[in-house]
Amino acid sequence: MQAMILAAGRGERMRPLTDTLPKPLLEVGGKPLIVWHIERLASVGITDIVINYAWLGHKFPEILGDGSQFGVDIRYSPEENGLETAGGIANAIDLLGKSPFLVMNGDVWCDWNPINAMSKVTQLEQGKEQAWLLMVNNPAHNPNGDFHLTSNGRLTSEGNNKLTFAGIGVYHPSLFSGIGKQTIAKLAPLLRLAMQKNAVLGTQHTGQWTDVGTQERLKALDAQLK
């Protein structure tokens, strides 16, 4: 199974820390945030990893290299400017292959076990669904949530008791078929269209999850992991 870690964001809210280092390379618990993802993927045998980058992109190969130090194979998908989530995935689609693949935001920390993505890949291969999303309880900075998880494990854009998208999902390549190379495209509109076709699955994760979007959250996570 292929995995992609999204790392092309500018990290405006984290400045001045991100003026010299991309947000996923900021350290928490003694190592770069993105390394927590890489090591967790490697621990379950997911070793083919694609990382996209834009802002200060040269820092990623400088620090992570080809991934051999972590027991993985890292390939990079450069973007001249950030292409948003869907655009970044579409731009790297040739590196991700024709089967469903796992995507993780490089600026989140989560104790979810990526071995669980294997069964989701099989579901998307065998069914008509185009995506599966990991959902978490709403944090203080997103109190209204993003999508509603139904009792049969489907996600909708309407409904009460919405949960927050964790930035971790499995996607079928067909979801991105209409997006060209180096095209700016957001993920949420694609997902909402797929939800209208009842083609998005979801699972709620009740473990630990942090969206490292501010310096305060970075400091809190660092203290927790230490």
WOCORSUL-V638119 format. One record per residue. RES is the residue in three letters. PHI is phi in radians with two decimals (999 if undefined). OMEGA is omega in radians with two decimals (none if undefined). D_CENTER is the distance of its C-alpha to the mean C-alpha in whole Angstrom. Layout:
BEGIN
res,phi,omega,d_center
RES,PHI,OMEGA,D_CENTER
RES,PHI,OMEGA,D_CENTER
END
This chain:
BEGIN
res,phi,omega,d_center
MET,999,3.09,15
GLN,-1.52,3.04,13
ALA,-2.30,3.08,9
MET,-2.21,3.05,7
ILE,-1.96,-3.10,6
LEU,-1.45,-3.02,6
ALA,-2.48,-3.03,9
ALA,-1.70,-3.08,11
GLY,-1.24,-3.12,12
ARG,-1.42,3.14,15
GLY,1.21,-3.08,15
GLU,-1.00,-3.07,18
ARG,-1.24,-3.13,19
MET,-1.73,3.12,18
ARG,-1.13,0.17,21
PRO,-1.53,-3.11,24
LEU,-1.01,-3.09,21
THR,-1.55,3.04,19
ASP,-1.29,-3.10,22
THR,-2.15,-3.11,22
LEU,-2.63,3.09,19
PRO,-1.05,-3.05,15
LYS,-0.94,-3.12,14
PRO,-1.14,3.12,11
LEU,-1.70,3.04,15
LEU,-1.16,-3.05,17
GLU,-1.50,2.95,18
VAL,-2.39,3.14,18
GLY,1.08,3.04,20
GLY,1.59,3.09,21
LYS,-2.67,-3.13,19
PRO,-0.99,-3.13,16
LEU,-0.90,-3.08,13
ILE,-1.18,3.14,11
VAL,-1.19,3.05,14
TRP,-1.02,3.08,13
HIS,-1.10,-3.06,10
ILE,-1.04,-3.11,12
GLU,-1.18,3.12,15
ARG,-1.17,3.09,14
LEU,-1.10,-3.12,13
ALA,-1.07,-3.07,16
SER,-1.14,3.13,18
VAL,-1.93,3.05,17
GLY,1.51,3.06,18
ILE,-1.62,-2.96,15
THR,-2.03,3.10,16
ASP,-1.69,-2.99,15
ILE,-2.18,3.04,12
VAL,-1.92,3.08,11
ILE,-2.17,3.04,10
ASN,-1.65,3.11,11
TYR,-2.65,3.07,13
ALA,-2.48,-3.12,16
TRP,-1.07,-3.13,17
LEU,0.89,-3.03,19
GLY,-1.05,-3.11,17
HIS,-1.11,-3.13,20
LYS,-1.17,-3.08,19
PHE,-1.15,3.09,16
PRO,-1.13,3.10,19
GLU,-1.11,-3.05,22
ILE,-1.62,-3.05,20
LEU,-1.68,-3.11,18
GLY,1.08,3.13,20
ASP,-1.56,3.11,20
GLY,1.60,-3.05,18
SER,-1.08,3.13,22
GLN,-1.15,3.12,22
PHE,-1.87,-3.11,19
GLY,1.38,3.14,20
VAL,-2.27,3.08,18
ASP,-1.99,-3.12,18
ILE,-1.77,2.97,16
ARG,-2.07,-3.03,16
TYR,-1.93,3.11,15
SER,-2.13,-3.08,15
PRO,-1.30,3.06,16
GLU,-2.21,-3.13,17
GLU,-1.09,2.99,20
ASN,-2.35,-3.13,18
GLY,-1.02,-3.07,15
LEU,-1.80,-3.00,14
GLU,1.17,-2.98,12
THR,-1.14,-3.11,9
ALA,-1.13,3.12,11
GLY,-1.12,3.12,13
GLY,-1.16,3.11,11
ILE,-1.17,3.14,10
ALA,-1.06,-3.13,14
ASN,-1.17,-3.12,15
ALA,-1.78,-2.96,14
ILE,-1.07,3.13,15
ASP,-1.16,3.12,18
LEU,-1.45,-3.03,16
LEU,-1.68,3.07,14
GLY,1.47,-3.03,17
LYS,-1.77,3.13,19
SER,-1.70,3.06,17
PRO,-1.00,-3.04,14
PHE,-2.43,3.13,11
LEU,-1.59,3.07,8
VAL,-2.24,3.14,4
MET,-2.30,3.02,2
ASN,-1.16,-3.12,3
GLY,-1.29,-3.08,6
ASP,-1.95,2.99,8
VAL,-2.11,3.01,8
TRP,-2.18,-3.08,10
CYS,-2.64,3.13,11
ASP,-1.58,3.07,14
TRP,-1.07,-3.12,12
ASN,-1.57,-3.10,14
PRO,-1.16,3.05,12
ILE,-1.06,-3.14,15
ASN,-1.21,3.11,15
ALA,-1.23,-3.10,12
MET,-1.00,-3.11,16
SER,-1.18,3.12,18
LYS,-1.23,3.05,15
VAL,-1.03,3.13,15
THR,-1.08,3.12,19
GLN,-1.02,-3.10,19
LEU,-1.24,3.10,17
GLU,-1.21,-3.01,20
GLN,-1.63,-3.08,23
GLY,-1.94,-3.13,22
LYS,-1.76,-3.14,22
GLU,-1.23,-3.11,19
GLN,-1.96,-3.09,16
ALA,-2.73,2.96,13
TRP,-2.33,-3.09,12
LEU,-2.12,3.00,10
LEU,-1.53,-3.10,10
MET,-2.01,-3.14,12
VAL,-2.29,3.06,14
ASN,-1.07,-3.04,17
ASN,-1.20,3.06,17
PRO,-1.37,-3.11,17
ALA,-1.06,-3.09,20
HIS,-1.48,3.08,18
ASN,-2.51,-2.97,17
PRO,-1.15,-3.09,20
ASN,-1.60,3.11,21
GLY,1.27,-3.08,17
ASP,-2.11,-3.05,15
PHE,-2.40,3.12,16
HIS,-1.65,3.12,19
LEU,-1.71,-3.11,19
THR,-1.40,-3.11,22
SER,-1.17,3.12,24
ASN,-1.74,3.01,24
GLY,1.38,3.07,20
ARG,-1.85,3.09,19
LEU,-1.90,3.09,17
THR,-2.28,3.11,19
SER,-1.50,3.11,19
GLU,-1.93,3.08,23
GLY,1.99,3.12,24
ASN,-1.49,3.07,25
ASN,0.95,3.12,23
LYS,-1.28,3.05,19
LEU,-1.89,-3.13,16
THR,-1.71,3.06,13
PHE,-1.22,-3.04,10
ALA,-1.38,-3.07,8
GLY,1.39,3.11,4
ILE,-2.29,-3.10,4
GLY,-2.76,3.03,7
VAL,-2.02,-3.04,9
TYR,-2.25,2.99,11
HIS,-1.48,-3.12,14
PRO,-0.94,-3.11,15
SER,-1.07,3.13,18
LEU,-1.06,-3.04,15
PHE,-1.90,-3.03,15
SER,-1.11,-3.10,19
GLY,-1.61,-3.08,20
ILE,-1.93,-3.13,18
GLY,-1.47,3.11,20
LYS,-1.11,3.09,19
GLN,0.90,3.11,19
THR,-1.91,3.09,18
ILE,-1.31,-3.13,17
ALA,-2.71,3.10,15
LYS,-1.47,-3.12,13
LEU,-1.43,-3.02,11
ALA,-0.97,3.12,13
PRO,-1.07,3.10,16
LEU,-1.13,-3.13,15
LEU,-1.15,-3.14,14
ARG,-1.13,3.08,17
LEU,-1.11,3.12,19
ALA,-1.15,3.10,18
MET,-1.13,3.09,19
GLN,-1.11,3.10,22
LYS,-1.69,3.14,23
ASN,1.06,-2.98,22
ALA,-2.00,3.13,19
VAL,-2.20,3.11,16
LEU,-1.66,3.12,16
GLY,-2.66,3.07,15
THR,-2.42,3.10,15
GLN,-1.55,3.08,16
HIS,-1.86,-3.08,15
THR,-1.85,3.11,18
GLY,-1.48,-3.07,17
GLN,-1.49,3.12,16
TRP,-2.69,3.09,13
THR,-2.40,2.96,13
ASP,-1.59,-3.03,11
VAL,-1.43,-3.04,13
GLY,-1.76,3.14,14
THR,-2.41,3.12,18
GLN,-1.12,3.13,20
GLU,-1.11,3.13,21
ARG,-1.20,3.07,18
LEU,-1.07,-3.13,18
LYS,-1.14,-3.14,21
ALA,-1.14,3.12,21
LEU,-1.15,3.12,18
ASP,-1.03,3.13,20
ALA,-1.13,3.14,23
GLN,-1.10,-3.07,22
LEU,-1.28,3.10,20
LYS,-1.38,none,24
END
